């Protein structure tokens, strides 16, 4: 596994929030990215473009940074400091109707995106579209919000305004959504770190989550990450 010094130093820039928890995704992403280094990639739901910057900086990939609305005005602010900004282009893309032909990309990647679709059928449609634009042997890298425990859902309804329309994934969804892929590997993580917004406390709780990963039931974790190979 690569986990370069630059990748670790820039993890806050790449993963943006709850970095220690979501950043664990690289455990399963890194090997797939190294095999396809320098290839063509599409980030879905890029927003400020942290993941696109990671692909360009760490893996020299040609990246399309996309979101439902053109992400360039916000993403280009951080991308100007990329190792090679010319590797990143921008496009408005609806992930349920991706306007690319079949089998274009080596990598399609998303982080905390399909929950916003609010509907299981739309989520499946989005995954199917991502699979369609992957080359044979290409890989979909994903990290998404899980339901977690009853307490997680209670806190979200109490404190997170967009949880009203967000559809959090459950454990059974994962195998269903990625059933058409040749190989799928994923892990669940995060339990206590979501309980605070204070950066220092969150880091310590994330550290405890990591230490207790093997004993905390997967249905009590709030992040799933992994890859699905076409």
Buried (B, 14 or more C-beta within 10 A) or exposed (E): EEEEEEBEEBBEBBBBEBBBBBBBBBBBBBBBBEEBBEBBBBBBBBBBBBBBBBBBBBBBBBBBBBBBEBBBEBBBEBBEEBEEEEBBEBBEBEBBEBEBEEEBBBBBBBBBBBBBBEEBEBBBBBBEBBBBBBBEEBBBBBBBBBBBBEEBBEBBEEEEEEBEEBBBBBBEBBEEBBEEBEEBEBBBBBBBBBEEEEEEEBBBBBEEBBEEBEEBEBEBBBBBBBBBBB
